[in-house]
Amino acid sequence: MRLTLLLLAALTLSGCGLVALPFRVAGDVIQVVPVVGKPIGAPVHAVGDAID
């Protein structure tokens, strides 16, 4: 029973990267835009960091 709960917890925590990935990709894409990319892309990328 303990092993099952441990495996379930590990699978649940590994999914955080999948949720954070779209925010990181969007932040990187936004940062490419000249002039306004850095200030707008950094908070979007930070959301991905906060999820992890």
C-alpha positions as CSV (number, residue, x, y, z in Angstrom):
1,M,0.0,0.0,0.0
2,R,2.8,2.4,0.9
3,L,4.6,1.7,-2.4
4,T,1.4,2.4,-4.3
5,L,0.9,5.7,-2.6
6,L,4.6,6.6,-3.2
7,L,4.4,5.8,-6.9
8,L,1.1,7.8,-7.2
9,A,2.7,10.8,-5.5
10,A,5.8,10.6,-7.8
11,L,3.6,10.5,-10.9
12,T,1.5,13.4,-9.7
13,L,4.6,15.6,-9.0
14,S,6.2,14.8,-12.3
15,G,3.2,16.3,-14.1
16,C,4.2,19.8,-13.0
17,G,6.7,20.1,-15.8
18,L,4.0,19.4,-18.3
19,V,1.9,22.2,-16.9
20,A,4.8,24.7,-16.8
21,L,6.0,24.0,-20.3
22,P,3.4,26.1,-22.2
23,F,4.2,29.1,-19.9
24,R,7.9,28.8,-20.5
25,V,7.6,28.4,-24.3
26,A,5.2,31.3,-24.5
27,G,7.5,33.4,-22.4
28,D,10.5,32.6,-24.7
29,V,8.4,33.4,-27.8
30,I,7.3,36.7,-26.4
31,Q,10.8,37.7,-25.4
32,V,11.8,37.5,-29.1
33,V,9.6,40.5,-29.9
34,P,11.7,43.6,-30.2
35,V,11.3,46.4,-27.6
36,V,8.4,45.0,-25.5
37,G,9.4,41.4,-25.5
38,K,11.6,41.3,-22.5
39,P,9.3,43.1,-20.0
40,I,6.3,41.2,-21.1
41,G,7.9,37.8,-21.5
42,A,9.7,37.7,-18.2
43,P,6.6,37.5,-16.0
44,V,5.1,34.8,-18.3
45,H,8.3,32.8,-17.9
46,A,8.2,33.4,-14.2
47,V,4.8,31.7,-14.0
48,G,6.4,28.6,-15.3
49,D,9.1,28.8,-12.7
50,A,6.5,29.2,-10.0
51,I,4.6,26.1,-11.1
52,D,7.7,24.0,-10.8
